Amino acid sequence: MLGITVVAALLACASSCGVPSFPPNLSARVVGGEDARPHSWPWQISLQYLSGSTWSHTCGGFLISSTHVLTAAHCISNSRTYRVGLGKNNLEVEDEEGSVYMAVDTIFVHEKWNSFLVRNDIALIKLAEPVLLSDTIQVPCLPQEGTVLAQDYPCYVTGWGRLWTNGPIADVLQQGLQPVVDYATCSQSDWWGTTVRDTMVCAGGDGVISACNGDSGGPLNCQAENGSWEVHGIVSFGSSLGCNTRKKPAVFTRVSAYIDWINEVGAPSTPSPCTLPPPWVQ
């Protein structure tokens, strides 16, 4: 069994980023939507905090190397103890096959994070030890620095957030198609106006599909021309009127605006199995 695990890990290391062993079903939705195919978004993580003797899901996030995870700054509290669930599909199954829980070493919240204006909503988590990559735990590609996607570019948001406004938290990972809304549109006065900055990316806003509470920190997954998946956004905020409000798309921290920051604070000081060297872009 150990030999098989090592071989699987080596194969995962050799493979390209953003190519899941179990390709996703691309017809599902998040709010009021459908379950994602198990392990089809193998970089998705569950950020959990300790309450008494119980671990609870608080936010999403995504693995970018064997030692680092990206999430939203607003997900982090100095008063909490965190762990990261990787390879998860059903959060109700503690010992789910292909999954593992990792302790946290250090959390780097962006030094210019502004909770009032919701600016620079990004945090990097260093795991206490490297995680072994496998069929169920992989890394996405990150976009080239400065990349901006065009209007209506098809992307998928994933997470265990509420299934609808004020609805229950999902047990099984959800996914939903959320086309990009370009900055020129999203910054119009009847959309998000000046609340949105060019370091953000909007997606959705059709009044039907959106990220929701509990999806925060999770990835906006967009497929590149070569077929690999890139994470272009980190779920940041949405409308107080509800999860699927028309002209109020979900707003994401634009990953391509923070590639330098990710490299600066997260560059591994020593090699580790399957660690992708900066800038974690292919």
N, C-alpha and C positions, 0 to 999 in steps of 0.2 A: 504493500500500500504506500509506504514512504517513497519508494522508487517512482511510482506512478505520479505521486504529487510533485516530486522534484522535476520530472520530465514535463509535466503540464506547466509548471512555473517557468521553465526554461523556454518552452514554446511561446508562452505569453510574453516573455521578455523580448523574444525575437520578432514578434508580430508588430504591426504598425499600431499607432495610437488610433483610437476612435473606431475600431472595427470589432464590434461585439461578436462573441462566439455564437450567440443566439440573437439573430437580427430582430429588431423590433417590428411589431405589427403597426403600421402607420395610419390606422383608421380610427384610433381611439381619441377620447377627449378627457379633460380633467374635471371641470365642474359639471356635475350630473353625468359624468363620463364612464369610461370602461377601464378595466384592469389592464396594466401593461403586461406584455409577455414576460414571464419570470426571467430575470437576469439579462434582459435585452438592453438595459442601461446600466452596465456593470460598474460605472464610475459613481453612480448615485450613492450617497451615504445618508444615514440617519444620525443627526447630532442629538445626543441624549444627555439629560442631566439627572443627577442623583437627588431624590427627595425621600428622606428617611432611608429605607432600605430598597427603594424601588427606582428603577431607571425609567424615565419618560421621554418620549420624542418631543423635541421642541422645534427643530428646523431641519431643512435639507442641506445639502452641500455636495461636493464632488471631489473625488480623488484626482490629483494631478501628477503624483509620483508615488513611489512606495512609502514615502515618509510624510507627504504633505496633502492637505485637504483645503479647498477654498469654500468659504461660506460668506454670509453677510455679517457686517459688523454689528447690526442691531440684534443679532441672535446671541451675542456674547454678553454675559454678566460676570463681573469679577467675583461675585459671591457664590457662584455655582461650580460644582465639580462635573466635568463632562467626560463622556466616552463617545467613540465613533463606531457605529454599526456599518460594516461593509458587506457587500454580497447579499444584502437583505431584499426580500420581496414582501413577505408578510410579517409585520412587526409584532403580531401576536404570537409568533412561533420563535421562542427564545433561541433554541438550538437548531435553527433552520439549516438544512444542508447547504454547504457552500458559503456560509456566512461566518463572520468573525467579529468580535468586539475588541477594539483597541483603546488603550489608555492614551491620554493626551499629555504631551511633554510641555509644549509652549504654545500660546495663542498670540498671534501678532495682529492686533487691530490697527487699521490704517491710522497713522498719526494725525490726519486731518479729518477723521470721521466727525461729522456734525449731525447729531441726532435730531436737532430742531429742523434743519433744512434737508435732512436725509441726503447728505453729500458724502462721497467716498465711502459708500456702504459696502466694505469689503474687509474680510479677515482671513488670515492664513493660519491653519492649525498644523503644528508639527506633532506627529504621532510619537508615542514613547518608544516605539521600535518599528522597523520596516515591516510592512505587510507583504505577504507572499502573493504575487499576482497569479491569477488562475482564470478559468472560464467564467467565473462569477464575479471576479474582482479585477477590473482593468482600468486603464486611464483613457480619457478622451484626448483629442488634439485641442490645442488652444490656438486661437486665430493669430495671424500676424499683427504686430503692433499697429494700431491706427485703423484697422479694418472696420468699415461701416457697411452694414448690409442694406440692400435696396428695399424699397416699399414692397410689401407683400411677400418677402422672402419667407418660405415655409420653415418654421421652427417648431419644436415640441418642448413643452414644459413638463417636468416630471416631479412627482412628490407624493407625500402622504398627507397633504393638507385636507381641509374640509371639502366634502363632496359638493356642497353648495353653501350659500351665505347662511351662517349660523347652523349649518348642518353638522353631521358627525365627522370626526377625523377618520380618514381611510385607514384600514388595516393593511390592505394590499396596495402596492405602488400603482399610482395612476399616471396617465400621460394624456396630453392634449395638444392638438395642432393650434398654434398661435402665430399667425403671420406677422411679420415685422411691420410696425408703423414707423415711417421715417420721421426724423427729427422735425422737418418742416411741418409735417401734419400734426405730430404729437404736441408740439409747442404752440399750436394755435390756441386762441383764447377760450374756445368752447371745448377744447380737449384738456390738456394739462397746463397749458400756458407756460409761465416762467418757472413753474415748479420743476419742469424737466430741463436738464442740462445736457450738453453734448457728450458728457461722459456716461450717459445713460442710453439705454435702448428700450423702446416700447414695443409691445407685442400684444395682439388681440384687439379689444375694444369694439367687438361686434355685438356685444350685449348677450352673448351666448356662452363663450368659452373663456375661462381665465384661470390663472393661479389663484389660490385662496389661502386663508390663514393656515399655517403649518407647512406651506410650501416654501416659505422664506428661506433664502440661502441656497436654494436648489438651482439646477442648471437650466438654461435655455439652450437646447440642443439643436444644432443646425447642420444639415448634411452638405459637405463640400462637393465640388464637381467630381472629385476622384472617388466619391462614395464613403469616405471616412466622416465621422461625426466630430464637429468642433463645438465647444461650449462658448457661446458668445455673450451670455448674460448670467447674472446672479439675481434671483428673485429678491427685489428690494421693497416695493410698496405697491398698494393698489388703492382703489377708491373706498372711502368710509361708507359710501352708499351701498356697497355690496361687491361681491366677487366678480360679477359679470355685468358691470354697468357700461352701457353704451357710451362711446367716446371717452372712456376712462380705462384704457388698456393697462395691463400689468406693466410696471416699470422695473427694469433690471439695471444693475450696475454693468456697464459695458466692459467686458473683460479685456478687450483689445486696448482700452485706455489705461490699463494697469499692468501691462506686461513688464515694464521696467521695475515697477514696485514689487511685483511677485518675484522677479529674479533677485532683486536687491535683498529682500528680507528672507527669502526662502531657499537661496542657493545652498545645496548640501555642502557641508565642510568636509565630509568624508564620504566615499562611495558606499552605496548600499545596494542590495540585490534589486534589480529592475528599476533603480532610480533613473529617471530621465534627466539629463543635464539641462541646465538653463539654455534656451528660454522655454523648454517644454512645448515647443512648437515644431510641427512637421509639415 
